[in-house]
Amino acid sequence: MAHSARSGCRMCGIFAALGPKLAGSSLENVFAVLHHRGPDGRGSFSEEAAGLTFAHTRLAVIDLATGEQPMHSEDGNLVLICNGEIYDFERIRRSLEAKGHAFRTKSDSEVILNLYREYGLGCFDELRGEFAFLLYDKARRLLIAARDRFGIKPLYFSRLTGGGFVFASEMKAIFASGLVAPRLNVAAFDPLVELDPVNMQFPFEEIEHVPPASFLTIDVDTHDIEISRYWSDEIPAHCADAVPQPFGDAPEECARLVLHELEEAVRLRLRADVPVGLYLSGGVDSAFIGALMQRNLNLPLHSFSISFEGSDRNEQRFARRAADVIGTAHHELAVSKQMLWDNVAKSLWFSELPFVSLAPVGKFLLSELARKHVTVVITGEGADEIFLGYRTYFEDAIRETRNALPRGRSASAQARRLKLGGLSGALLKRLSLFIFHRSQRHRLASARMSTTVRSDQAKPVICAVQQGRLASMPFDILCFLGDREEMAHSLEARLPFLDHKLYEVAKEIPVDFKMRDGREKAVLRDAADGILPDDLRLRRKSGFMLTSDPVDLFGEDQEASADLTRHLSRDAFEGAQIFSYGAYRLASLLARLPMSRRFRSLKRLRRNSNKVLMYMMQANMLHDLFVCHPPWIAADKQETEKWRMVQCPLSTHSCH
C-alpha cells in the first residue's frame, strides 16, 4: 500500500517503524508533530510482510512538481524517504545515466536510489550534502538508515522492547507513534562525564541516534542490526606540528585552495526552486559567504541579522556594513529579553535538548522572520571549528604535539587560567559550580539520579557546550543554532563551511596557517582578500548570537520569567526527579550574588549559576512538555484535532 501527495522536496520529516503495526491514529499523530518539517505535502508506504511503515512530510525546495516521497526505484525494488539535500546531483545524475540508469523525476533524492543500485553500500562515497535517509531494499530484505558526514540532519531511533525499531527526524515523532513512552533518562543528565558523540545518550530513555558519517543496516526478518562508519573527520597529526618561519608562499596557496572549494560549496547550495537568503552578522564568515553568493547568484539576495536590546555584543553596524558591501536587501530583528523569555518553551519544544543560553531562542525568532521572505537560508556555522575561530581551539590542536605554551602566554598566566577555570566556562560545562569533587555528585542529583548513576558508567546527554570542535556539532551549533530552530518555521538551512570537500582540504592545512600572528582564521581571511574590504575581512572574532547573554532569573528578569520559574518549584523537581531541590536552592543563592566590577570571578559565578538554573529549569520543562502533558495524548477527539492544527499547546501547569 502506498500513498503520496504531489508537492515539493527535500528538507523534510521522516519516520519509519519496523516490526509493530501502528494504531490507526498513530500515523496521524506522527504527521502532526513533523508537519513543521514538511508543510507542503506528506506520503506513506507500508509492507505488511516486512512489518514496515514509512512516513514523510515534505518542504518544497527542489522539483516542486514531481519529487514526492516515499520514492521508488524504476524496478520497484527500492523505497526511499530522505530529509536533506544532495549537492552536485545533476553531475551525479548524468554519470549514472551514462551507465544506463533511468530517472523519473528531477529530484536530487532520486540519485540515492540509483547510486545504491550501482554501488550498493559504497554509495556514500558519492554523496555530497546534508542528509538523513531510510532505504528499504526489498530483494535483500534490508533496511538502511544513514546520516551525513557532520550530522547536520538528525535521525533518531529506538529499539522496541517487543522487537523492532522506530526511526524519526525528531524524538517527539517516536513518542507520538505510541511505540515508545517518553521518560526522562536521568543518567543522561549527569554533567560529570565526558561527551561521546557516537554512543550519545539523550534526555529520554530508549532514544539513540544514527551517528554522523554512519549508516545502520537492519535485517527486516531477523532484526539483526549493524552499524558502519563510511567517513572520518580525523585531522592528520602532522598538521599540528610547528611550521618554521618564514612560511614562503604556502599560506597563499592554502588560501587559494580554500577559496576554490568554498566558492564551489556556496555555488552548489544556491541550487533551489525557491528564494534563498543569508544570515549576516558582520563577521568574516557570513560576509564572505554572502559575497560568494552574490557573485554566483543572478537574483536579489535577502539577508537577516539580529540584535539584543541592552546587550553590548550587538553587531548591527557591522552587519549593515556587510549588507551594503554585498548589496543585499537587509532585514533586522531587534529582540527584547521579554521576547526571549516568552519563547523559551517553544524553542525547547523544537530543540528537544536543554540549553543554558538564550541564543537558541534568538535563532528561533530570527528564523521566524527569515521564513517570511525566503524558504532557504545559508549560514556560517562550522567556520570556527574548521578554521580555528578561537584561541582555545588552537591550544587544543597543538596540545598533543607541542610542549611549549601558546604564544604570548606565560607559565604563571597558564597556571592562573587552570586554577580559575572552575569560575569560568570550564566549570559551567560540567554544571558543577558548587560541586568540586565527583564524590559529591549527590549534592546535585536527585535521589533517583543518585541511584541510577553509578560511578562513571553513565553517558552524558547534551549538553550545553562543546567538548571537542567537531564531535559536538550535532548537539550544539547544529541543533541549538541549526536544523531545529530553523525547521521549527519550515526554513531550510544550508552550511557551506561543512561541505566535506572543503573540510578535506582544510584539515590538511597546518594550524599555524589558521591561527597566525595572533589572528584567528587567518587562512580564511587570506582567502577573502580582494573579495571583502579589510574592515570586514580583518575584524576580530565576535559572536553572532548573544553567547554570553545574562540569564538572570533572580534579577531584572524575574517578572519576565515568572511563568517559567514555576518549573523551579519543589513540585517540579520532585516530579522530574533529575536534580535535587536542595542543589537548586544553593545555586539560586549563588545566582543572587551582588554584581561587582571589582570581583570579576564573583560576577562569573553569578552568571554561571543562573545558567545552571536555566539547565535545571529546562530539564523540568522537558518532563512537563513530553512526559506529563504530551499533546498527542489529548482528552478527547476535539482536543486532538485542535492540537494537530496548532502544533504544540504548551502546558500551563505542573505535573508531579
C-alpha positions in Angstrom: 0.0 0.0 0.0 1.4 3.4 -0.9 0.0 7.0 -0.6 1.6 10.2 -1.6 0.8 13.9 -2.2 2.4 15.7 -5.0 4.3 18.7 -3.8 7.9 19.8 -3.3 11.0 18.2 -1.9 13.9 17.9 0.3 14.0 19.4 3.8 11.6 17.1 5.4 10.5 15.0 8.3 10.9 11.2 8.0 9.6 8.3 10.1 9.8 4.5 10.0 8.5 1.7 12.1 9.8 -1.9 11.6 8.1 -4.7 13.4 4.9 -3.5 15.2 1.8 -2.3 13.4 0.8 1.2 14.1 -2.6 2.0 15.5 -5.0 3.9 13.2 -4.5 7.3 14.8 -0.7 6.9 15.4 0.4 7.8 11.9 -1.7 10.9 12.0 0.0 11.9 15.2 3.4 11.4 13.6 2.4 13.5 10.6 1.2 16.2 13.1 4.4 16.5 15.0 6.5 16.5 11.8 4.3 19.0 10.0 6.7 21.9 10.6 9.5 20.0 8.9 7.3 19.5 5.8 4.2 21.6 5.4 3.9 21.1 1.7 2.9 17.5 1.4 3.0 14.1 3.0 3.3 10.5 1.9 3.4 7.0 3.4 4.3 3.4 2.5 3.7 0.1 4.2 4.5 -3.5 3.6 2.8 -5.9 5.9 5.1 -8.8 5.0 8.1 -6.9 6.2 6.2 -5.2 9.1 7.5 -1.9 7.7 5.9 1.6 7.6 7.4 4.7 6.1 6.0 8.3 6.6 7.3 11.5 5.1 6.4 15.2 5.3 7.8 17.5 2.7 9.1 21.0 2.4 9.2 22.1 -1.3 12.6 23.3 -2.3 13.7 21.4 -5.5 11.5 19.7 -8.1 8.3 21.2 -6.9 6.1 19.1 -9.3 7.4 15.5 -9.2 9.6 15.0 -6.2 7.0 13.3 -3.9 8.1 10.7 -1.4 8.3 7.8 -0.5 10.3 7.4 -3.7 10.5 4.1 -5.6 13.2 2.8 -7.9 12.3 2.1 -11.5 12.1 -1.7 -10.8 10.1 -1.2 -7.6 12.7 -3.0 -5.5 13.8 0.1 -3.5 11.8 2.5 -1.4 13.3 5.7 -0.1 12.5 8.6 2.3 15.0 11.3 2.6 15.5 14.5 4.6 18.1 16.8 3.2 19.9 18.0 0.1 22.2 16.1 -2.3 24.5 18.7 -3.9 26.0 18.3 -7.3 23.2 15.9 -8.1 22.9 17.0 -11.7 26.5 15.8 -12.4 25.9 12.5 -10.5 22.7 12.0 -12.4 24.5 12.4 -15.8 27.2 9.9 -14.8 24.5 7.4 -13.7 22.5 7.9 -16.9 25.7 7.2 -18.9 25.8 3.8 -17.0 22.2 3.0 -18.1 20.2 4.2 -15.1 16.9 5.9 -15.8 15.3 8.7 -13.8 11.6 9.6 -13.4 11.9 12.9 -11.6 14.2 15.9 -11.4 14.6 15.4 -7.7 18.0 15.3 -6.1 16.9 12.5 -3.8 16.4 10.1 -6.7 20.1 9.9 -7.3 20.4 8.0 -4.0 18.3 5.2 -5.4 20.4 4.7 -8.5 23.7 5.3 -6.6 22.7 2.4 -4.4 21.7 0.3 -7.4 25.2 1.0 -8.9 27.4 0.9 -5.8 25.5 -0.8 -3.1 26.6 0.3 0.4 29.6 2.0 -1.3 27.2 4.7 -2.5 28.0 7.0 0.5 31.4 7.9 -1.1 29.5 9.6 -3.9 27.1 11.6 -1.8 27.8 15.3 -1.1 25.3 17.1 1.1 23.3 17.3 4.2 21.0 14.3 4.6 19.4 11.6 6.7 17.5 8.9 4.9 15.9 5.5 5.2 16.1 3.0 2.3 14.3 -0.3 2.1 15.8 -3.0 -0.2 13.0 -5.5 -0.8 15.2 -8.1 -2.5 17.9 -8.1 0.2 15.3 -7.7 3.0 17.4 -4.9 4.3 16.6 -1.5 5.9 19.3 1.1 5.7 19.4 4.2 7.9 22.1 6.8 7.0 23.2 10.2 8.1 25.5 12.9 6.5 29.2 13.3 7.5 28.7 16.0 10.1 25.3 15.0 11.4 23.7 18.2 10.1 20.4 16.4 9.6 19.0 14.5 12.6 18.0 10.8 12.7 16.9 9.2 16.0 15.8 5.6 16.6 14.6 3.3 19.4 14.9 -0.4 19.8 11.5 -1.7 20.8 11.1 -4.0 23.8 9.0 -6.5 22.0 11.2 -6.5 18.9 11.6 -4.0 16.1 12.7 -0.4 15.6 11.3 3.0 15.2 13.1 5.9 13.4 12.3 9.6 13.1 13.8 13.1 12.4 12.7 14.2 15.9 12.3 12.4 19.2 8.7 13.7 19.6 7.6 11.7 16.5 8.8 8.5 18.0 6.7 9.2 21.1 3.7 10.4 19.0 3.7 7.0 17.3 2.7 5.4 20.6 5.5 2.8 20.3 7.8 4.4 22.9 6.7 6.1 26.1 8.5 9.4 26.8 10.5 9.0 30.1 13.4 11.2 31.2 16.7 9.5 31.1 18.1 10.5 34.4 21.6 9.1 33.8 21.9 11.2 30.7 21.7 14.4 32.7 24.7 13.6 34.8 27.1 16.6 34.0 30.3 15.0 35.3 31.1 12.6 32.4 32.6 13.1 29.0 30.8 13.6 25.8 30.7 10.5 23.5 29.3 11.6 20.1 28.9 8.0 18.9 27.2 6.4 21.9 25.3 9.5 22.9 22.6 9.4 25.4 19.6 11.8 25.1 17.2 13.3 27.6 14.7 10.5 27.1 15.1 6.8 27.7 15.5 4.3 24.9 16.5 7.0 22.4 19.6 6.6 20.2 20.8 8.3 17.1 22.4 7.2 13.8 25.9 8.8 14.4 27.3 11.3 11.9 29.1 9.7 8.9 27.5 6.4 9.6 24.8 4.0 8.4 22.8 1.2 10.0 21.7 -1.9 8.3 18.9 -4.0 9.7 17.7 -7.4 8.5 13.9 -6.9 8.3 13.3 -10.6 9.1 15.7 -11.2 12.0 16.1 -7.6 13.1 19.8 -8.1 13.3 21.5 -4.6 13.3 25.0 -3.5 12.3 26.5 0.0 12.3 29.2 1.1 9.9 31.2 4.4 9.6 31.8 5.5 6.0 33.9 8.6 6.6 36.4 10.0 9.2 36.9 13.6 10.2 40.2 12.8 11.8 42.8 15.6 11.3 46.3 14.4 10.5 48.6 14.8 13.5 51.3 16.4 11.5 49.1 19.5 10.8 49.6 20.5 14.5 53.4 20.5 14.1 55.1 23.9 14.3 55.9 25.3 10.8 59.2 27.1 10.7 59.1 30.7 9.5 59.3 32.3 7.1 56.3 30.4 5.6 57.0 31.5 2.0 54.1 31.1 -0.4 52.5 28.2 1.5 49.7 30.3 3.2 48.7 31.9 -0.1 48.5 28.5 -1.8 46.3 27.2 1.1 44.1 30.3 0.8 43.7 29.7 -2.9 42.5 26.1 -2.3 40.1 27.3 0.4 38.6 29.9 -1.9 38.1 27.4 -4.7 36.4 24.8 -2.5 34.3 27.3 -0.5 33.0 29.0 -3.6 32.1 25.7 -5.1 30.3 24.7 -1.8 28.4 28.0 -1.9 27.5 27.7 -5.6 26.1 24.2 -5.1 24.0 25.4 -2.1 22.3 28.1 -4.2 20.5 25.4 -6.2 16.8 25.8 -5.3 13.5 26.4 -6.9 12.5 28.8 -4.1 14.1 32.1 -2.7 17.4 31.8 -0.9 18.6 34.1 1.9 21.6 34.7 4.2 22.2 35.0 7.9 24.5 38.0 8.2 26.4 39.0 11.3 29.0 41.3 10.0 31.8 38.9 10.8 34.1 37.4 8.2 32.3 34.1 8.0 28.9 35.2 6.9 30.2 38.3 5.0 32.5 36.0 2.9 29.7 33.6 2.3 27.4 36.4 1.2 29.9 37.9 -1.2 30.4 34.5 -2.8 26.6 34.0 -3.0 26.1 37.4 -4.7 28.7 36.7 -7.4 27.1 33.3 -8.2 23.5 34.5 -8.0 21.6 36.4 -10.5 18.7 37.2 -8.2 18.2 39.8 -5.4 19.6 38.4 -2.1 17.9 38.9 1.2 20.0 39.0 4.4 18.9 38.8 8.1 20.5 39.8 11.3 19.5 40.0 15.0 20.2 42.4 17.8 19.5 42.1 21.5 18.2 45.1 23.4 20.5 46.1 26.2 23.4 43.9 25.0 27.0 45.2 24.4 27.5 42.3 22.0 25.4 43.7 19.1 27.0 43.9 15.7 24.3 45.7 13.8 26.6 48.4 12.3 28.9 45.7 11.0 26.0 43.7 9.6 24.7 46.8 7.9 28.2 47.5 6.5 28.4 43.9 5.2 24.9 44.2 3.6 25.9 47.4 1.9 29.1 45.8 0.5 27.4 42.7 -0.7 24.3 44.5 -1.9 21.6 42.6 -0.1 18.0 43.6 0.9 18.7 43.6 4.6 16.3 42.8 7.4 17.0 43.4 11.1 15.3 41.9 14.1 15.5 43.7 17.4 14.8 41.3 20.3 14.0 42.2 23.9 14.6 40.0 26.9 10.8 39.7 27.2 10.6 38.2 23.7 13.3 35.7 24.5 11.7 34.6 27.7 8.3 34.3 26.1 9.7 31.9 23.5 11.9 29.7 25.7 9.3 26.9 25.9 8.6 26.9 22.1 12.3 26.8 21.4 12.8 23.9 23.8 9.9 22.0 22.2 11.6 22.1 18.9 15.2 21.6 20.1 14.2 18.7 22.4 17.6 19.3 24.2 18.1 21.8 27.1 20.3 24.8 26.6 21.9 27.3 29.1 21.9 30.4 26.8 19.1 32.4 25.3 20.9 32.3 22.0 18.9 29.4 20.6 15.7 31.4 21.3 17.2 34.3 19.3 17.8 31.9 16.4 14.3 30.7 16.7 12.9 34.2 16.4 15.3 35.2 13.6 14.2 32.1 11.6 10.6 33.1 12.0 11.5 36.5 10.4 13.5 34.9 7.6 10.7 32.5 6.6 8.5 35.4 5.7 10.9 36.2 2.9 12.7 33.0 1.9 12.5 29.2 2.2 16.2 28.5 2.3 18.9 30.3 4.3 22.7 30.0 4.0 24.6 30.1 7.4 28.2 30.4 8.5 28.1 27.6 11.1 31.2 25.4 11.2 33.8 28.0 10.2 35.1 28.5 13.7 35.6 24.7 14.3 37.3 24.1 11.0 39.5 27.2 10.7 40.2 27.7 14.4 38.0 30.7 15.3 39.0 30.7 18.9 42.4 30.6 20.6 41.2 27.7 22.7 40.7 25.7 19.5 44.3 26.4 18.6 45.6 25.3 22.0 43.6 22.1 21.8 45.0 21.4 18.3 48.7 21.7 19.4 48.4 20.2 22.9 49.4 16.7 22.0 52.3 17.6 19.7 54.0 20.7 21.3 55.4 21.1 24.8 55.7 24.9 24.5 52.9 27.1 25.8 50.8 29.1 23.3 52.4 32.2 22.1 52.0 35.2 24.4 51.1 33.3 27.4 53.4 33.0 30.4 53.6 30.0 32.7 52.0 32.0 35.5 49.2 33.1 33.3 48.6 29.5 32.2 48.6 28.4 35.9 46.0 31.2 36.8 43.8 30.1 33.9 43.8 26.5 35.1 43.3 27.5 38.7 40.4 29.8 38.0 38.9 27.6 35.3 36.2 26.5 37.7 34.9 30.0 37.9 34.7 30.4 34.1 33.2 28.4 31.4 35.0 25.1 32.2 33.1 24.6 35.4 29.9 25.6 33.8 30.4 23.0 31.1 30.2 20.4 33.9 27.3 22.2 35.6 29.2 21.7 38.8 29.7 25.3 40.1 29.1 24.1 43.6 30.4 20.5 43.3 34.1 20.4 43.5 34.6 16.6 43.6 33.0 13.7 41.9 32.3 12.1 45.2 29.9 14.9 45.9 27.7 14.3 42.9 24.8 13.5 45.2 24.6 17.2 46.1 23.4 18.0 42.6 21.4 14.8 41.8 18.0 13.8 42.9 17.6 10.6 44.8 16.5 8.9 41.6 19.6 10.1 39.7 21.9 9.1 42.6 20.6 5.5 42.5 20.7 5.4 38.7 24.1 6.8 38.1 26.9 4.5 39.3 30.4 5.8 39.3 31.3 7.0 35.8 29.3 4.5 33.8 26.7 6.9 32.5 27.0 8.8 29.3 26.1 12.4 29.1 23.1 13.9 27.4 23.7 17.0 25.5 25.0 19.2 27.0 25.2 22.8 26.7 28.6 23.2 25.3 31.3 21.7 23.1 33.9 19.3 24.4 35.5 18.9 21.0 35.3 21.1 18.0 33.7 18.6 15.6 32.4 15.9 17.9 29.8 18.0 19.5 28.5 19.9 16.5 25.4 17.8 16.1 24.4 18.6 19.6 25.5 22.3 19.8 25.6 24.5 16.8 23.6 22.2 14.5 20.8 21.6 17.0 20.5 24.7 19.1 21.6 27.1 16.3 21.0 25.0 13.2 18.4 22.5 11.9 15.9 22.6 14.8 15.3 26.3 15.3 15.1 26.9 11.5 12.9 23.9 10.7 10.6 25.0 13.5 9.4 27.6 10.9 9.8 25.3 7.8 13.0 27.1 6.9 15.9 25.1 5.4 19.4 25.9 6.5 22.5 25.1 4.3 26.0 25.2 5.7 28.8 25.6 3.1 31.6 25.6 5.7 30.5 22.0 6.5 30.9 20.8 2.9 33.1 17.7 3.2 35.2 18.6 0.1 36.1 21.9 1.7 36.8 20.1 5.0 39.1 17.6 3.4 41.2 20.5 2.1 41.1 22.5 5.3 42.0 19.6 7.6 45.4 19.3 5.8 46.3 23.0 6.4 48.8 23.5 9.3 47.3 25.0 12.3 49.9 27.7 12.2 48.3 29.0 9.0 44.9 29.0 10.6 46.0 30.9 13.7 48.8 33.2 12.6 50.3 36.2 14.3 47.6 36.1 16.9 44.8 36.3 14.3 42.2 33.6 14.3 41.0 32.0 11.0 44.0 33.6 9.2 43.8 31.3 6.1 40.1 32.1 5.7 40.8 35.8 5.9 43.6 35.4 3.3 41.1 33.6 1.0 38.7 36.6 1.3 41.4 39.1 0.3 40.1 41.1 -2.7 36.6 39.9 -2.1 35.8 41.7 1.2 37.2 45.1 2.3 39.7 44.9 5.1 37.4 46.4 7.7 35.2 43.3 7.4 37.9 40.8 6.4 40.2 41.5 9.3 37.7 42.2 12.1 38.3 40.3 15.3 36.0 37.4 16.2 32.8 38.4 17.9 29.8 36.1 18.4 26.8 36.4 16.0 24.4 35.2 18.7 24.3 36.5 22.3 26.5 33.7 23.5 27.2 35.4 26.9 23.7 36.7 27.5 22.9 37.4 31.1 20.3 34.8 32.0 19.3 36.5 35.3 16.4 34.5 36.8 16.5 36.3 40.1 17.4 39.8 39.0 15.9 42.1 36.4 14.3 39.1 34.6 12.3 37.9 37.5 9.0 39.3 36.2 9.6 38.4 32.6 10.3 34.8 33.6 7.5 34.4 36.2 5.7 31.7 34.1 9.0 29.8 33.5 10.2 29.8 37.1 7.2 27.7 38.1 9.4 24.9 36.7 11.8 25.6 39.5 9.2 24.8 42.2 9.7 22.0 44.7 6.9 20.1 42.9 8.7 20.4 39.5 11.9 19.0 40.9 10.1 16.2 42.7 8.2 15.4 39.5 11.1 15.2 37.1 13.4 13.6 39.7 16.6 14.8 37.9 18.2 17.4 40.1 17.7 17.9 43.8 15.7 20.8 45.1 18.5 21.4 47.7 21.0 21.9 44.8 18.6 24.3 43.2 18.4 26.4 46.5 22.2 26.5 46.7 22.5 27.6 43.0 19.8 30.2 43.5 21.8 31.7 46.4 24.9 32.0 44.2 22.7 33.4 41.4 21.8 36.3 43.7 25.4 37.3 44.5 25.9 41.1 44.3 27.2 42.4 41.0 30.8 43.7 41.3 33.1 45.1 38.7 36.0 44.7 41.1 35.4 41.0 41.8 35.0 39.6 38.3 35.1 36.0 39.5 32.0 36.6 41.6 30.3 38.1 38.6 31.2 34.9 36.6 29.9 32.8 39.4 26.6 34.6 39.5 26.2 34.4 35.7 27.1 30.8 35.5 24.9 29.9 38.5 22.0 31.4 36.6 22.9 29.2 33.6 22.9 26.1 35.9 19.4 27.2 37.0 18.4 27.5 33.4 19.5 24.0 32.7 17.7 22.6 35.7 14.6 24.5 34.7 14.6 23.1 31.2 15.1 19.5 32.5 11.9 20.1 34.4 10.2 21.7 31.4 11.1 18.7 29.3 9.3 16.5 31.8 6.3 18.7 31.8 6.1 19.0 28.0 6.9 15.4 26.9 6.1 13.2 29.9 3.3 14.9 31.8 1.3 16.6 29.1 2.3 15.3 25.7 -0.1 16.9 23.2 -0.6 13.7 21.2 -2.5 12.3 24.2 -5.5 14.5 24.2 -8.6 14.2 26.4 -10.9 13.9 23.5 -11.1 13.9 19.7 -11.9 17.6 19.5 -8.8 18.4 21.6 -6.7 16.1 19.3 -7.8 17.9 16.2 -7.1 21.3 17.8 -3.6 20.2 18.6 -3.0 19.0 15.1 -3.9 22.4 13.9 -1.7 24.5 16.3 1.2 22.0 16.7 2.2 22.4 20.4 -0.1 23.7 23.1 2.4 24.2 25.9 1.2 23.2 29.3 0.5 26.0 31.8 0.5 23.8 34.9 3.0 21.5 36.6 3.0 17.7 36.9 4.3 15.7 39.8 
